[in-house]
Amino acid sequence: MTKTINKYIICFKALVQYAYNHNLHDNLKCLRGIQKIKEIEGCATTKTYLNAEEVQALYEMALEPGSLNDQVRDVFLIGVYTCQRVSDYANLKPSNFSTTAKGTKVIRIVQEKTGNSTVVPILNDNLQTLVEKYDYRIPHISDVIINRYIKKILKKLSETVPSLQASFRTILTLKEKKAIEAKTMTVETDEEGNVIKRKYDLISTHSARRSGITNLYKSKLFTTRQLMSISGHKTESSFYLYIAESADELADEIAEILDKAKKNESSNEELF
């Protein structure tokens, strides 16, 4: 993915600079030739998320109680509602749940990846219902299994939630490229020849965290600092990487603000 490639490029540039600073080479001009790859507008490889309506539809979806599909859906949703990584939301146990001095129900997590401590308030009745369903012992399901089954579940849900069938430009993994060469796999392309995938095929365990953070951000009910306290991010720059609003969504928001402003002006004019 472009984001991953750019991460390696940044690391490589740092190594080149370090080597120059320690007199291991004298070609500082080479840094000018090491450039990050420009992100493709509209490529949803890392920015796909479920909006609030899709999340609720997934919660209400009828699945066989106790089945693997049922458990995968529930664990994924717990990830959405807690805004955590799969290494954290798929390993919750009774000791993670408590209350504050004022009685607010919270989930206390020491994030496995960063070691950061975060306190996640239980903001959603759906989350409370899910954790009670499992007696506060969340089923331990590997990310591989979640990734495999959540796509199938969402594909089925797309029959009644058309937005999950939306097409997005994306890129292929090495495994997928080899499968195409071996003619054991086919892909869809747009008019320009870009590979496209359906939204339900782009959702993964990490989409849960992105969906939760993005939906809370779009609710406009909380400050960035409050949201960062939930997600566990220490810097705004890393936090904003998880906001998955597209340019189209931002344009719609701006249009709505202008529309409301015009309506307010019209109603005020009638007062005079």
C-alpha positions in Angstrom: 0.0 0.0 0.0 1.1 3.5 -0.7 1.0 4.4 3.0 3.3 1.5 3.9 5.7 2.3 1.0 6.0 5.9 2.2 6.7 4.7 5.8 9.7 2.8 4.5 10.8 5.7 2.3 10.8 8.0 5.4 12.9 5.4 7.3 15.3 5.1 4.5 15.7 8.9 4.2 16.4 9.0 7.9 19.1 6.3 7.5 20.7 8.3 4.6 20.7 11.5 6.7 22.2 9.6 9.7 24.9 8.2 7.5 25.7 11.6 6.1 25.9 13.1 9.6 28.4 10.4 10.7 30.6 11.0 7.6 29.7 7.6 6.0 29.0 9.3 2.7 29.1 12.9 1.3 26.2 12.7 -1.2 23.5 14.7 0.5 22.0 15.5 -2.9 20.6 11.9 -3.0 18.0 12.9 -0.5 16.3 15.1 -3.1 15.7 12.0 -5.2 14.0 10.0 -2.5 10.4 11.1 -2.8 7.3 9.8 -1.2 4.6 8.3 -3.5 1.6 10.5 -4.0 -1.6 9.1 -2.6 -4.2 8.3 -5.3 -7.4 10.3 -4.8 -10.3 8.0 -4.2 -8.2 5.0 -3.4 -9.9 3.4 -0.3 -7.3 0.8 0.5 -6.8 2.2 4.0 -9.7 4.6 4.4 -12.8 2.4 4.2 -15.1 2.5 7.2 -18.7 1.6 8.1 -20.9 4.7 8.7 -23.3 4.9 11.6 -26.3 3.5 9.6 -24.2 0.5 8.4 -23.0 -0.2 11.9 -26.5 -0.2 13.3 -27.7 -2.5 10.4 -24.9 -4.9 11.2 -25.9 -4.9 14.9 -29.5 -5.6 14.0 -28.7 -8.3 11.5 -30.3 -11.7 12.3 -27.6 -14.3 12.7 -27.8 -17.8 14.2 -27.2 -17.3 18.0 -23.9 -18.7 19.1 -22.6 -19.4 15.6 -19.2 -18.3 14.5 -20.8 -15.6 12.3 -22.7 -14.3 15.3 -19.5 -14.1 17.4 -17.4 -12.5 14.7 -20.0 -9.9 14.1 -20.2 -9.1 17.9 -16.5 -8.9 18.4 -16.1 -6.7 15.3 -18.8 -4.4 16.7 -17.1 -4.2 20.1 -14.1 -3.0 18.2 -16.2 -0.3 16.5 -17.8 0.9 19.8 -14.5 0.9 21.7 -12.4 2.4 18.9 -9.5 0.0 19.8 -7.2 -2.3 17.8 -8.1 -5.9 17.4 -5.3 -6.9 19.7 -7.2 -5.0 22.4 -10.9 -5.4 21.6 -10.7 -9.1 21.0 -9.0 -9.8 24.3 -11.3 -8.0 26.8 -12.1 -9.8 30.1 -14.0 -9.0 33.3 -11.1 -7.2 34.8 -11.2 -4.6 32.0 -14.6 -3.4 33.0 -15.3 -1.0 35.9 -16.9 2.3 36.8 -15.5 5.8 37.6 -16.0 7.5 41.0 -19.1 9.1 39.5 -20.5 5.8 38.4 -19.7 6.0 34.6 -19.3 2.5 33.2 -15.9 2.3 31.5 -13.4 -0.2 29.9 -9.8 0.2 31.1 -7.3 -0.9 28.6 -3.5 -1.0 28.4 -3.0 -1.0 24.6 -0.8 -3.9 23.5 0.9 -2.1 20.6 1.9 1.1 22.4 1.5 0.3 26.1 -0.7 3.4 26.5 -3.4 3.3 29.1 -6.8 4.4 28.0 -10.3 4.6 29.7 -13.1 4.0 27.2 -16.6 5.1 28.5 -19.4 2.8 27.4 -21.2 5.3 25.3 -23.5 3.0 23.4 -26.3 0.7 24.7 -25.4 -1.7 22.0 -21.9 -2.1 23.5 -23.4 -2.7 26.9 -25.7 -5.4 25.5 -22.9 -7.1 23.7 -20.5 -7.3 26.7 -23.3 -8.6 28.9 -24.2 -11.2 26.3 -20.7 -12.8 26.8 -20.7 -12.1 30.6 -17.8 -9.6 30.0 -15.6 -12.4 28.6 -15.2 -11.5 24.9 -14.7 -14.5 22.6 -11.1 -14.8 21.5 -11.1 -15.0 17.7 -8.0 -14.5 15.6 -7.8 -11.5 13.3 -7.5 -13.9 10.4 -10.8 -15.5 11.1 -12.5 -12.1 11.8 -11.2 -10.8 8.4 -12.4 -13.8 6.6 -15.9 -13.9 8.0 -16.7 -10.2 8.4 -16.5 -9.8 4.6 -18.9 -12.7 4.1 -21.3 -11.3 6.7 -21.2 -7.8 5.2 -21.7 -9.2 1.7 -24.9 -10.9 2.9 -26.0 -7.7 4.6 -25.4 -5.7 1.4 -28.5 -7.4 0.0 -30.5 -5.1 2.3 -27.9 -2.3 2.8 -26.9 -1.2 -0.8 -24.2 1.2 0.4 -22.1 -1.8 1.2 -22.0 -2.7 -2.5 -20.4 0.6 -3.4 -17.2 0.3 -5.5 -13.8 1.8 -4.5 -10.5 2.0 -6.2 -7.9 -0.2 -4.5 -4.7 -2.1 -5.1 -4.0 -5.8 -5.1 -1.9 -7.7 -2.6 1.0 -9.8 -3.9 -1.1 -13.0 -3.2 -4.0 -11.6 -5.3 -1.6 -10.7 -8.2 -0.3 -14.2 -8.2 -3.8 -15.6 -8.1 -4.8 -13.5 -11.1 -1.7 -14.7 -13.0 -2.6 -18.2 -12.2 -6.1 -17.5 -13.5 -7.6 -18.6 -10.2 -9.0 -15.2 -9.4 -10.7 -12.3 -11.4 -11.1 -8.7 -10.4 -13.4 -5.8 -11.4 -12.0 -2.7 -13.0 -13.4 0.7 -13.8 -13.4 2.5 -17.1 -9.8 3.7 -16.6 -8.6 0.1 -15.8 -8.2 0.7 -12.1 -8.9 -2.3 -9.8 -12.1 -1.8 -7.8 -13.6 -3.8 -4.9 -16.9 -3.7 -3.2 -17.0 -2.0 0.2 -17.9 -5.2 2.0 -14.6 -6.7 0.6 -12.5 -3.9 1.9 -13.6 -4.2 5.6 -11.1 -5.8 8.0 -10.4 -5.9 11.7 -8.7 -2.5 11.6 -11.8 -1.0 9.9 -13.6 -1.4 13.3 -11.3 1.1 15.0 -11.4 3.5 12.0 -15.2 3.3 11.9 -15.6 4.0 15.6 -13.3 7.0 15.6 -14.7 8.4 12.4 -18.3 8.1 13.5 -17.6 9.8 16.8 -15.7 12.5 15.1 -18.5 13.1 12.6 -21.1 13.3 15.4 -19.5 16.7 16.4 -20.3 15.9 20.0 -16.8 15.6 21.3 -13.5 17.6 21.2 -10.5 16.1 19.6 -8.8 15.8 23.0 -11.8 13.8 24.3 -11.7 11.5 21.3 -8.0 11.0 21.6 -8.5 9.9 25.2 -10.7 7.1 24.0 -8.6 6.0 21.0 -5.4 6.3 22.9 -3.6 8.5 20.4 -0.9 10.8 21.8 -0.7 13.2 18.9 -3.3 14.9 16.7 -1.4 14.0 13.5 -1.7 10.3 14.2 -5.3 10.6 15.4 -6.4 12.4 12.2 -5.0 9.5 10.1 -8.0 7.6 11.3 -10.6 10.1 10.2 -12.0 8.5 7.0 -14.1 11.3 5.6 -13.8 11.5 1.9 -13.6 14.7 -0.1 -17.2 14.1 -1.3 -18.4 13.8 2.3 -16.6 17.0 3.3 -18.2 18.7 0.3 -21.7 17.5 1.4 -21.0 18.9 4.9 -20.0 22.3 3.6 -23.1 22.4 1.4 -25.4 21.5 4.4 -23.8 24.3 6.5 -24.4 26.8 3.7 -27.9 25.6 3.2 -28.7 26.0 6.9 -27.2 29.4 6.9 -29.4 30.5 4.0 -32.5 29.2 5.7 -31.6 31.0 8.9 -31.1 34.3 7.0 -34.5 33.8 5.3 -36.3 33.2 8.6 -34.6 36.2 10.1 -35.7 38.5 7.3 -39.3 37.6 8.0 -38.9 39.1 11.5 -38.4 42.6 10.1 
